[in-house]
């Protein structure tokens, strides 16, 4: 009895069984080589294309490469691609598109066998993953301890000169670690002159990409997708020379404290990069910052910058890998060295302004960086006022409690300040200024205002909505503090808070 088509006959007959055994043998031999060879063999057997699609990494393997986008789209919307055969495999989705002449039964057999072999490879990789993750964590610790030569020798990458660091935190961190590990497929052998290390330290995930000068953005794209999918917050720093790995590590933590659910990945160079500094006259600003910071070493400046970016000593200690007591002691010592009260909100804002100042211009005889400096000057010409003549050095060194004349009292700065805090109702302005003076601590600010903490929290929410700024960011708070000072017409004193009996206020 004949039948139309060959599917049932080939699936049950001796020739069909032998054909399937041959296909399984070919897939097994390919699986012993690599996942890419397995996918390529599956595509050959169905005379079409095959893609292993990961929800984070996209196309893990694809044959041919041009089919990667189709495979990812088919895995995301299977109903729109009924002609594709799909199987879950090792946390991803295997997508096969067979040629029209290939029997559906054969395509299903190839898909099922390939998915099973991918699962076996995934289980084997999972058995080795624990040891590999511990090795990655050890290498990251060696980099932080300054043993860069030992790490690069272990990795065998002579061209590994720079590093980009990501530090992620969140509730679902263990799962996110495994997902990112599978998506990155890290190897200790350099691939395209780059090696990615990742490990969990102190309740966070650290990812260090070692490369030659710059990266292609692949890890950043994966971290961005991972942060959205698993609700993580991340900070990144770099590329920096490998010798500056501890600096990149602490800068990434400082940047992470500025991340929000609306902006989950924040680069370190965006933290504290204000709209105010380009408006300041360059020469007086640079000279003042250089004079103020002269007693400080680069290590001192970095500690202060991380502390001011994170907004608290415990957070700065976690970012720097120090104890909170050590950070407190060093900040007290630096306060004496600078001759300023670093617990004062205005002093902190001025210090952050000094630390964010551009590098001083080279000496008249130094032409090494003249082109870059002139280009920087040209880039600021559209937003900065012309620099006034450079005054002689003052007889006494400048202090952080006050700024030199002509720095913040310019028309450009006043326009910026009015645009930022203008329109705040009197009670909101007074409450916000008081809260900033108390370093964003609600309880003491509410006590000074003689209002309930819930009332103050509601006012701060209104301020954040009006300003369209993230008040949880310490650098944002410093700029708002300066803007309030620049636009102040009264004392902004809690005693001037409009009231109407009891602890209520009167809307003016």
C-alpha positions in Angstrom: 0.0 0.0 0.0 1.6 3.3 -1.1 1.3 6.5 0.7 1.7 10.1 -0.3 4.9 11.6 1.0 7.8 9.9 2.7 7.6 11.0 6.3 6.0 8.0 7.9 7.8 5.5 5.7 11.2 7.0 6.3 10.5 7.3 10.0 9.6 3.6 10.5 11.3 1.8 7.7 14.9 0.3 7.9 16.2 3.0 5.6 14.7 5.8 7.7 16.0 4.3 10.9 19.5 4.0 9.5 19.2 7.6 8.2 18.3 8.8 11.7 21.2 6.9 13.3 23.6 8.4 10.8 22.2 11.8 11.7 22.6 11.2 15.4 26.2 10.0 14.9 27.1 13.1 12.9 25.6 15.3 15.6 27.4 13.4 18.4 30.7 13.8 16.7 30.1 17.5 16.2 29.1 17.9 19.9 32.4 16.6 21.0 34.1 19.5 19.2 32.1 22.5 20.2 28.6 24.0 20.4 29.2 26.0 17.2 30.1 22.8 15.3 26.9 21.1 16.6 24.7 23.9 15.4 26.5 23.9 12.0 25.9 20.1 11.7 22.2 20.5 12.6 21.9 23.2 9.9 23.5 20.9 7.4 21.3 18.0 8.2 18.1 20.0 7.7 19.5 21.7 4.6 18.5 25.1 6.1 19.7 27.2 9.0 20.0 26.7 12.8 20.4 29.2 15.6 20.8 28.9 19.3 19.1 32.0 20.7 19.7 33.3 24.3 17.3 35.8 25.8 20.2 37.9 27.0 23.1 37.3 24.6 20.9 37.0 21.4 22.3 34.5 18.9 24.8 32.3 20.7 25.6 30.2 17.6 24.2 30.7 14.1 24.7 28.8 10.9 24.8 30.7 8.6 25.7 33.9 10.4 23.1 35.8 8.4 20.3 33.8 10.0 21.1 35.1 13.5 18.4 37.8 13.5 15.7 35.5 12.1 16.5 32.9 14.8 16.3 35.4 17.6 13.1 36.8 16.3 11.6 33.3 15.9 12.5 32.4 19.5 10.9 35.6 20.8 7.7 35.2 18.7 7.3 31.5 17.8 3.7 31.9 16.6 4.9 34.2 13.8 7.3 31.5 12.5 5.3 28.2 12.4 7.7 26.8 9.8 10.5 26.8 12.3 11.2 23.8 14.7 12.0 25.0 18.2 13.3 23.2 21.3 14.4 24.5 24.7 18.1 23.8 25.2 20.5 24.6 28.1 18.6 27.8 29.1 18.3 29.0 25.5 16.1 28.1 22.5 17.2 26.0 19.5 15.6 27.2 16.3 15.8 25.1 13.1 14.4 26.1 9.7 14.5 23.1 7.4 14.4 23.1 3.6 11.0 22.3 2.0 12.3 19.0 0.8 13.3 17.8 4.2 10.6 15.6 5.9 9.1 17.2 9.1 9.9 14.0 11.0 13.6 14.2 10.2 13.7 17.9 11.1 12.1 17.1 14.5 14.5 14.2 15.1 17.5 16.5 14.4 16.1 19.3 16.6 15.4 16.8 19.5 18.8 15.2 19.2 20.6 18.6 19.0 18.8 19.9 22.0 19.6 16.9 24.0 23.3 17.2 23.2 23.2 20.9 24.0 21.8 19.9 27.4 24.6 17.4 28.0 27.2 20.1 27.1 25.4 22.5 29.4 25.5 20.1 32.3 29.2 19.4 31.8 29.8 23.1 31.7 27.8 23.6 34.9 30.0 21.0 36.6 33.1 23.0 35.8 31.5 26.4 36.3 32.1 26.5 40.1 35.8 26.0 39.7 36.0 28.5 36.8 34.0 31.1 38.8 36.4 30.8 41.8 39.4 31.2 39.4 37.8 34.3 37.9 37.2 35.8 41.4 40.8 35.0 42.4 42.1 36.8 39.2 40.0 39.8 40.0 41.4 40.0 43.5 44.9 39.8 42.1 44.2 42.7 39.8 42.9 44.7 42.7 46.0 43.9 44.7 48.2 45.2 41.9 49.5 41.9 40.5 48.7 42.9 36.9 51.8 41.2 35.4 50.9 37.8 37.0 47.3 38.0 35.7 48.3 38.9 32.2 50.9 36.2 32.2 48.2 33.7 33.3 45.8 34.9 30.6 48.5 34.8 28.0 47.5 38.2 26.5 50.4 40.5 25.9 48.1 43.0 24.4 45.8 43.2 27.4 46.7 46.7 28.6 43.4 48.3 29.8 40.3 47.3 31.8 36.7 48.2 31.9 35.0 47.4 35.2 31.3 46.8 35.9 29.8 46.4 39.4 26.2 45.1 39.7 24.0 44.7 42.7 20.4 43.4 43.2 18.3 40.7 44.7 18.5 38.3 41.9 22.3 38.4 41.7 23.1 34.6 41.7 20.7 33.9 38.8 22.0 36.9 36.9 25.6 35.7 37.4 24.8 32.4 35.8 22.9 34.0 33.0 25.7 36.4 32.2 28.2 33.6 32.4 26.3 31.6 29.9 25.8 34.7 27.6 29.5 35.8 27.8 30.9 32.3 27.6 34.1 33.5 29.3 37.4 31.9 28.6 40.8 32.6 30.0 42.3 32.6 26.5 42.2 36.0 24.8 39.5 36.2 22.1 39.8 39.1 19.7 42.4 40.6 22.1 39.9 40.7 25.0 39.3 38.6 28.1 36.2 38.9 30.4 36.5 38.0 34.1 33.5 37.9 36.4 33.0 37.0 40.0 30.9 37.7 43.1 32.5 39.7 45.9 30.9 41.1 49.0 27.3 40.6 47.7 27.9 42.1 44.3 28.8 41.0 40.8 32.1 42.3 39.4 32.8 42.1 35.7 36.3 43.1 34.4 36.9 43.2 30.7 40.6 43.3 29.8 41.4 44.6 26.4 43.7 46.7 24.3 42.7 50.4 24.8 39.0 50.1 24.0 36.1 47.6 23.9 33.5 46.9 21.3 30.5 47.5 23.6 29.5 43.8 23.7 29.8 43.4 27.5 28.0 46.7 28.0 25.1 45.5 25.9 24.9 42.3 27.8 25.1 44.1 31.2 22.3 46.5 30.1 20.0 43.6 29.1 20.8 41.7 32.2 20.1 44.7 34.4 16.7 45.3 32.9 15.7 41.6 33.0 16.9 40.9 36.6 16.3 44.4 38.0 19.9 45.1 38.8 21.7 48.4 39.3 25.2 48.8 37.7 28.1 51.2 37.5 30.9 51.1 35.0 34.3 52.7 34.8 37.0 52.6 32.2 38.7 51.9 30.0 41.6 52.6 32.3 45.2 51.1 32.3 45.4 47.8 34.1 47.5 49.4 36.8 44.6 51.6 37.7 42.2 48.6 38.3 41.6 49.7 41.9 40.6 53.1 40.7 38.2 51.7 38.1 36.8 49.3 40.7 35.9 52.1 43.2 34.7 54.5 40.5 32.3 51.8 39.2 30.8 51.4 42.7 30.5 55.2 43.1 28.6 55.3 39.7 26.3 52.5 40.8 25.0 54.6 43.7 23.7 57.0 41.1 21.8 54.3 39.1 18.0 54.2 39.3 15.3 51.9 37.8 15.0 54.4 35.0 18.8 54.4 34.3 20.1 51.1 35.5 23.7 51.4 34.1 25.6 54.6 34.9 29.1 55.3 33.7 31.6 56.8 36.1 32.4 59.7 33.8 28.7 60.7 33.9 28.7 61.0 37.7 29.3 64.5 38.7 29.7 65.7 35.1 27.5 68.7 35.7 25.9 71.3 33.6 27.5 73.9 35.9 31.2 73.4 35.3 31.1 74.2 31.6 29.6 77.6 32.5 32.4 78.6 34.8 35.2 80.9 33.5 38.0 78.3 32.8 41.1 80.2 34.0 39.9 81.4 37.4 38.1 78.1 38.0 41.2 76.0 37.3 43.5 78.3 39.3 41.2 78.2 42.3 40.8 74.4 42.2 44.6 73.9 41.8 45.3 76.1 44.8 42.6 74.5 47.0 43.8 70.9 46.1 47.5 71.6 46.4 47.9 69.9 49.8 46.2 66.7 48.5 47.9 63.8 46.8 46.1 62.0 43.9 45.1 59.2 46.4 43.6 61.8 48.7 41.7 63.4 45.9 40.3 60.0 44.7 39.1 59.1 48.2 37.4 62.4 48.6 35.8 62.1 45.1 34.4 58.7 45.8 33.1 59.8 49.2 31.4 62.9 47.7 30.0 60.8 44.8 28.6 58.0 47.0 27.3 60.5 49.6 28.3 58.6 52.8 31.3 57.1 54.4 30.0 53.5 54.6 29.3 53.5 50.9 32.7 55.1 50.1 34.3 52.4 52.3 32.6 49.6 50.4 33.6 51.2 47.1 37.2 51.6 48.1 37.5 48.2 49.8 38.3 49.8 53.2 36.6 49.7 56.5 34.2 52.5 57.5 36.5 53.5 60.4 39.5 53.9 58.1 37.5 56.2 55.8 36.3 58.3 58.7 39.8 58.6 60.0 41.3 59.6 56.7 38.5 62.2 56.1 39.2 63.7 59.5 42.9 64.0 58.6 42.1 65.5 55.2 39.7 68.0 56.9 42.6 69.2 59.1 44.9 69.2 56.0 42.5 71.4 54.1 41.7 73.6 57.0 37.9 73.2 56.4 34.9 71.5 58.0 34.1 68.7 55.6 30.8 68.1 57.4 29.5 71.4 56.1 27.2 71.0 53.0 28.6 74.1 51.3 32.2 73.0 51.8 31.3 69.6 50.4 29.7 71.2 47.3 32.7 73.5 46.8 35.1 70.6 47.2 33.3 68.5 44.6 33.4 71.5 42.3 37.2 71.7 42.8 37.7 68.0 42.2 35.7 68.2 39.0 37.7 71.1 37.6 39.5 70.7 34.3 43.2 70.0 34.2 45.4 73.1 34.4 46.8 74.5 31.2 50.4 73.5 30.3 53.3 75.8 31.0 54.2 78.3 28.2 57.1 76.2 27.0 55.2 72.9 27.0 53.7 72.3 23.6 53.0 68.6 24.1 49.3 69.0 24.7 48.7 72.3 23.1 46.5 70.9 20.4 44.2 69.0 22.8 44.0 72.0 25.2 43.1 74.3 22.3 40.5 71.9 21.1 39.0 71.7 24.6 38.9 75.5 24.8 37.2 75.6 21.4 34.6 73.0 22.5 33.7 75.2 25.5 33.4 78.4 23.5 29.8 77.7 22.7 28.7 77.6 26.4 31.3 79.4 28.5 31.8 83.1 28.8 35.2 84.5 27.8 37.9 84.1 30.4 38.8 87.3 32.2 42.4 88.3 32.7 44.2 86.1 35.1 44.6 87.9 38.5 47.8 87.6 40.5 48.0 85.0 43.2 46.2 86.0 46.4 48.3 86.8 49.5 46.5 84.0 51.4 45.5 80.6 50.0 41.8 80.2 49.1 39.5 78.4 51.4 36.7 76.0 50.7 34.1 78.0 52.7 33.8 80.6 50.0 34.5 80.9 46.3 36.5 83.6 44.6 34.6 86.5 43.1 33.5 86.1 39.5 33.2 82.3 39.7 29.5 81.7 40.5 28.2 85.3 40.3 28.0 85.4 36.5 25.0 85.9 34.3 25.4 82.4 32.8 25.5 80.7 36.3 22.5 82.7 37.5 20.5 81.7 34.4 21.4 78.1 35.0 20.5 78.3 38.7 17.1 79.9 38.0 16.4 77.3 35.4 17.1 74.6 37.9 15.4 75.7 41.1 13.3 78.6 39.9 9.6 78.2 40.5 9.9 76.3 43.8 7.2 77.4 46.3 8.7 79.0 49.4 8.0 76.1 51.7 9.5 73.6 49.3 12.6 75.7 48.8 13.1 76.2 52.6 12.5 72.5 53.2 14.9 71.4 50.4 17.7 73.8 51.6 17.4 72.5 55.1 17.4 68.9 54.0 20.6 69.5 51.9 22.3 71.2 54.9 21.6 68.0 56.9 23.2 65.9 54.2 19.9 64.4 52.9 19.0 63.0 56.4 15.2 63.3 56.8 14.9 63.0 60.5 17.2 65.9 61.6 15.9 68.1 58.8 12.3 67.4 59.9 13.2 68.3 63.5 14.8 71.5 62.4 11.7 72.4 60.3 9.3 71.3 63.1 7.3 69.1 60.7 6.7 65.4 60.6 9.0 63.2 58.6 6.2 62.1 56.4 5.4 65.7 55.6 9.0 66.4 54.7 9.2 63.3 52.6 6.1 64.4 50.6 7.7 67.8 50.0 10.9 66.2 48.8 8.9 64.2 46.4 7.3 67.3 45.0 10.8 68.9 44.8 12.1 66.0 42.8 9.2 66.1 40.4 9.6 69.9 39.9 13.4 69.7 39.5 13.2 66.6 37.3 16.4 65.4 39.2 17.4 62.3 41.1 17.7 63.5 44.7 19.3 60.2 45.7 22.4 61.2 43.7 24.9 63.0 45.9 26.4 65.0 43.1 22.9 66.2 42.0 22.3 67.3 45.6 25.6 69.3 45.6 24.6 71.2 42.4 21.1 71.9 43.8 22.7 73.3 46.9 24.9 75.7 44.8 21.9 76.7 42.7 19.8 77.5 45.9 22.7 79.7 47.1 23.0 81.4 43.8 19.3 82.3 43.7 18.8 83.0 47.4 17.0 86.3 48.2 16.4 85.5 51.9 18.0 83.3 54.5 16.1 80.1 53.5 15.8 79.6 57.3 13.4 77.1 58.8 12.1 79.9 61.0 10.8 81.6 57.8 8.7 78.6 56.8 5.2 79.8 56.0 2.8 78.5 58.7 -0.8 78.7 59.7 -1.0 77.4 63.2 0.5 74.2 64.5 2.8 72.4 62.1 1.0 73.3 58.9 2.2 75.8 56.3 0.5 78.5 54.4 0.8 78.3 50.6 1.8 81.7 49.2 
